[in-house]
């Protein structure tokens, strides 16, 4: 417990490493709620965004925003219009892709049962690509993720390959996804509040009752047998680079070994 508290204090004292330099307003409530609990510490978050990305070119110095191997000609965490995209496309000189990326949240958890609680809340709130990773040094990371993404190519070598009418249709579709994304964030926040209150009440109940109601996580390794009492599975999708000690090669991935 003391070790987790120290790790949390150190992480929260760091400067925000994102390009924006702060938490997205729509995700701020969830982040504050979790960081206000001694057993959780948020590691990264994005409230969801619509991005017009340009794929790598020979000379990337001319592009305003860089993110790994592509440049961002436009990024919005709110709904946008066709005109926003058309204006951004005027800056394109290479291949561009329009992407909608839903809410994502990574949370360090003190114990596995804490991650289980978050996982249950995430699944019930519509984030069905959520999962848990356990590092060999004991670091437990819970990832809240969804699957309602969108990714469509728009131009080739600076030449628009689709009609403006189709772009308007894509923006309408992306905005609908953003609206659903906002509803899921609100649902997650409300369910999380209730779950934390319920967990606090359960912790104050007799130990036998807590044991009866406690959901058990079991992780499976090669050549070992696990107890089977109704195992659920969720997709394996590592989209977050963790610290060196949590490299996927050295982790026990238990996305699919969850007993609810």
Residue, then its C-alpha position, 0 to 999 in steps of 0.5 A: x500500500x505504501x509503495x503504491x502511494x509513493x508511486x502515485x505521488x511521483x506520477x501525479x507530480x510529473x508534468x503532463x507529457x501530452x502535446x496539449x499539456x492538460x487533461x481534456x475537459x470532458x475526461x477531467x471529471x473521471x480523472x479527478x474521481x479516480x485520483x481522489x481514491x487512494x487505490x487508483x492513479x490515472x496514467x493517460x487519457x483522451x476524451x475522444x477526438x476527430x483527426x485528419x492525419x497525413x501519413x509520413x512524407x520525405x520532408x515532415x518539417x513543414x507540417x504543424x503537428x507531429x505524432x510519431x510517424x504522421x502529422x496532424x492537419x486537424x484535431x478536434x475533441x468536439x464535433x466538427x463540420x465539413x468546412x473544418x475538414x476541407x480547410x485542413x485538407x488545403x494543407x495536405x501534400x501527401x496521403x491523408x486519413x480521417x480518423x475518429x478515436x473514442x475515449x481511452x483511459x489508462x489507470x494504475x490500480x493498487x490491487x487486482x480486485x481494484x482493476x476488476x471493479x474498473x473493468x466491470x464498470x467499463x464493460x457495463x458502460x459500453x467500453x467493451x475493448x477494455x482490459x488489464x495488464x499485469x507487469x512482472x514487477x506487480x504493476x497493474x494497469x487497467x485500460x478503458x477502451x472502445x471499438x466504435x472507431x472510424x478511419x477513412x483515406x481521403x487524399x492521395x499525394x495531395x489529391x482529394x480522392x472522394x467528393x465533398x458530399x462523401x466528406x460531409x457524410x463522413x463528418x456526420x457519421x463521425x459526429x454521431x460517434x462523438x455523441x455516443x462517445x460523450x454518452x458513454x463517458x457520462x455513463x462511465x462516470x455515473x457507474x463509477x461513482x456508484x461502484x465506488x460507493x458500493x465497494x466502500x460499503x462492502x469493505x465495511x461489511x463482515x469479511x464472510x460477506x465480502x468474500x461471498x460477493x467478491x469477484x475473483x480474477x484468475x490469470x492463466x500461464x502455460x502448463x498451469x490449470x485454472x479453475x473454471x467458474x464462468x470465464x469471459x473474454x475480451x479482445x487483446x489490443x495493446x495500443x499503449x506503450x507502457x514503461x520499460x518494466x511493463x513491456x508487453x513481452x514481460x507482462x502477463x496479459x489477463x484480458x481473457x481470464x476474467x471471472x465476473 
